[in-house]
């Protein structure tokens, strides 16, 4: 099939979860013999080749503004795609739902991955929140199929809009890496640091993690991985910590990222909104003991393969971190459970296969949710 991915910043991944997803899916589909194109933003793409691991890169301009970047580039991408006649187009982010009818004008089938409930994010003002809520409605009208990455989000669309969707979660790696170049760079040792990964925005609670770690008694370090283009004041306040054990790396991609995940003692997932978070899956896939914020989306992914904390009790996160620091045997048990859960449910091979079935069935006219994805995708 001739397949296009739109709505992300592009590949190779150098920003966040959707980009990691786009790279893994696109390369996986290309390896299966499909002609795959990923649309990339000119302000975010540093890779100079026309192809990346068998995937064609189409780099188009955008408007580099917090509220316009995503939608402007996706509009241009969908218009460009009219002349390419793709068999299947995957558009990411519910904000782009307004444009999901455009590829259908020339007969292309369109799947829209709506991600999580973006209007809940604190970074959006009232106008942004309203736009996302309207976009959710368009998501039920314009694409051929809605894709949800979490059962919680699937239930939300069914309850609010009576709209069926196809559940396909994000995937994750299933093997540790053995190199340690970035550990040497930051003077880190295996099992001697706690890892936090996320965009550094308020709803992802990096401030809670930093504050809690400042209070625990340990010689281990806290490694904070991530950044955000529109949160300079928030990030600046985080870095004012006087705790020498806390290290801020900024964005980390390429081989360095799995090195950090593969050698951590504990991984903390503190996010509170969104669907399935790729970093959580990666933390599990690389064999980490996971300490997660107790929200339904994390319960769905982690189940009993990790430990939870609550933000409603001021000292709860600190106490849970200290408990795991003092309980290495418990940590080892959770590491094994997390790794096995990823292998059984969330491997990238399985996710790529599910999307391949989705695209094939769309092109065969099977657009009902029961026909699209076989039972193997159910948790």
Phi, psi and omega in degrees: 000158175259112192236141177233143174245127182229161174096358175252177177282344177113180180232160357301147184299130175213025180223293188204201188295316181297325180289320175298317177299313182299319180294312181297316182291313183298313180296320179297318179291322177297322178294339177272002175099004180276154175271108188244133176238133173247128178275128187240149179274134184297330182277359184235350187259118179256345180289134188260349182282160177276339178230146177228111181050044177087359182256131178284135179253125174248110185261121183232157182287168179211182173250108187285075180223144184310319186264351186242341187306306184295308187289324180296315181292322180293321176301312180297321181296315181294324177292319176299320183294341178300330183269359184255342177052062178287148173288320181217138177237127173255118177252132181257143175090123180299337178299337182267006184299329182302332184261001187288349176278340188297311178298334181290343179297335179249018174093001178288143175273139187236125171252133180247115174274109189280350183063211182269198181267085189298332183295346178279348184289136183291341184288344181268137173281184183300321179296316179297318178297318179295319179300317180294323179294320176294321180297325176300320178295314178300328180298334180272356186243322194264319181284166174291319184216142171266137174246128175245140185262000179217144178298328179298317180289321177301316179295323179299313180293325179291318182288314186281320187244358187056036185251125175287150175215160179262124180273117169223114181284174170287161176257178180206154174292162183233008181226141174290158171255156187256344180285159185218037184298316182287334175295318177297322181300320183255012178059049180252157177233153178302133179064019180243020177208151173262140186245134172233132180227127174180164165297137185274079178232154189307318184288352176268357165063031175300327180296325178292321180293315179298314181297318180293318183292329177301337185262349183277155180259107182192157172266353179292162179255161171250122179254117181256112182253126177144172179198185175194138186287341186236026184230039186298322180293316179298314181294321178300320178293323177300317186283358176282354178306143179260007181279114183290348180282348186262125184242130175252122184259346191074197177296143175225123179226185181068209184293332184298324183295307177297334175297315179296317180293324185285344187240006182286155174278314178218143174249133180251126175248102189254002182298156182233349177228165180113179178266234176279121182272121181304321182297327177295313178299318180295319177302318178291315183298325178277008171083036180267153163281124186253132171248113189240147171300134187278080175236157185304321182298323180283323176300321180298317183281312189275327181053233181262017183267015179198184181246155185236152171232163179241144178273356182278345177246119189308321186257008187294315180297316178302315181296320181291321176298313181298320179301315181289325176298328182267001188228069183300329179292319177297319179301315181296321179296317180291327177300315180294316180298316182296316181298316180295323180295320178296314182299325184279333190234324195241023180292148180297326178302319180291318181295316178300317179297321179294318177293325178298316176297318179302310182294320179296315181292324176300319181283347174262010176080014180264092187253359176280151186296328181288334181273338191287309187237125180293172187298343182299342180276349182286143177289000000 
